[in-house]
Amino acid sequence: MSRDKQWEVVIGLETHAQLQTKSKIFSGSSIAFGAEPNVQASAVDIALPGVLPVLNREAVVCAIKFGLAVGATIAPRSVFARKNYFYPDLPKGYQISQFEIPVVSGGGLAIRVGAANDPNATAVEKFVHLTRAHLEEDAGKSLHEDFHGRTGIDLNRAGTPLLEIVTEPDMRSSAEAVAYARALHALVQWIGICDGNMQEGSFRCDANVSVRRPGQPLGTRREIKNLNSFRFMQQAIDFEVQWQIAEIEEGRAIRQATVLFDPDTGETRAMRTKEDAHDYRYFPDPDLLPLEIKADWIAQVQSGLPELPQAMQQRFQSELGLSAYDAAALTASREMAAYFEAALESAGRENAKPVANWIMGELSARLNKEGLEIAAAPLSAPQLAGIVRRIADNTISNKIARDVFDALWAGDGKDADAVIDAKGWKQITDTGAIEALVDEVLAANQKSVDEYRAGKEKAFNALVGQAMKATRGKANPQQVTDLLKKKLGA
């Protein structure tokens, strides 16, 4: 038995999603990113004597949206607590969070593992169960880089609304953990509760990792903090797993701890011994009433939710005949799905597969190359649909279509028809005209004709190339191929 099969990996994730409100969770201070240090920290945020927190209604709406999106239970009554610990960037000496009664309980997220970049790969579908999601405030931020041996404290982030989303220990590999994190990242953006900006810290994950012999009780976990990159998450978990296995096989016990991942070394290192709930001395916050959410409020939020990714994927498969891979790729973001549906409306449902191919192929490649989001694409959905329609009715070939795409991307024309007319790119479909050109090509390339008839298949491709060159790429390639085969066969 291989070493890997002698051990089972157990992973649970805790994700902090910064909520897209205009102000903080308990004060009217702005949460805009990039302000000068300490200009967005009010008296409430730093708990000066005599101030009182007031709950931000929009933060609660975000929590309800999330609970509905993952099929969870929304608590009719939940409670805020004070979580006590002492850090330089926590001016209150405690964090307002939820402990015993969270606003969201249960639910889960379906993920697909193993086919992210390969349409021919067999994806494994898995359901990751959620334990809870609760509202809390963020701490400030300690700055070490610019102070030459000292630490600066920026309290702008203190009080920023967070939804902490906690899974059951359902994941069994770093690949599953990353697939879950990606799916969650897409979902919170899809329903509009988080901008998902990992570089700015709007979406960050903690991974609880342990190993055990198959069938044995859960091992001791170590928590990898503040993973703000999917690539770093995979590297950190893989390193931690191998480190824990090596420690146990050497006869050393794993101690519960909080660790950090160093992307420069690719290693995790212990930061502190992991606290348990009793270490935080939770108690109900005396300044905040219990949060009550009535059924009519939930119904109101439900009515404003968009169609969710999984439902849209199923619709694309059942109504449009797309594969599971295509449907998942087209719903990677709400903007991508909207672009596809807008293009489909213009191109016609019968062109669903070609539209999908162009979006996932040429369009996505160009966006990646230029570092653009699909919402900023110079090529509109109706313009892309125009290209697809002209391929479908044989006005242009696939090769010319790429030239039309380039022209529209560069702003050279308002639509595919205008570009085709201006450039004279309309495909030649007149069989008589094509046959005359093919006869000229055969007469001028007797050597290739002889080689093909002698069994050299590559010579045929050379003849096709010459025929297409003679028509400046405007002949229908299939007609050229069929005519060449007919004449060479004769």
Buried (B, 14 or more C-beta within 10 A) or exposed (E): EEEEEEBBBBBBBBBBBBBBBEBBBBBEBBBEBEEEBBEBBBEBBBBEEEBEBEBBEBBBBBBBBBBBBBEBEBBEEBBBBBBBEEEEBBBBEBBBBBBEBBBBBBBBBBBBBEBBEEEEEEBEEBEBBBBBBBBBBBBBBEBEEEEEEEEBBBBBBBBBBBBBBBBBBBBBBBBBBBBBBBBBBBBBBBBBBBBBEBEEBBBBBBBBBBBBEEEEEEBBBBBBBEBBBBEBBBBBBBBBBBBBBEBBEEEEEBEBBBBBBEEEEEBBEEEEEBEEEEEBEBEBBEBBEEBEBEEEBBEEBEEEBBEBBBEBBEBBBEEBEBEBBBBBBBBBBBBBBBBBBBBBEBBEEEBBBBBBBBBBEBBBEBBEEEEEEBEEBEBBBBBBBBBBBBBBEEBBBEEBBBBBBBBBBEEEBEBBBBBBEEBEBBBBBEEEEBBEBBEEBBEEBEEBBEBBEEEEEEBBEBBBBBBBEBBEBBBBBEBBBBBBEEBBEE
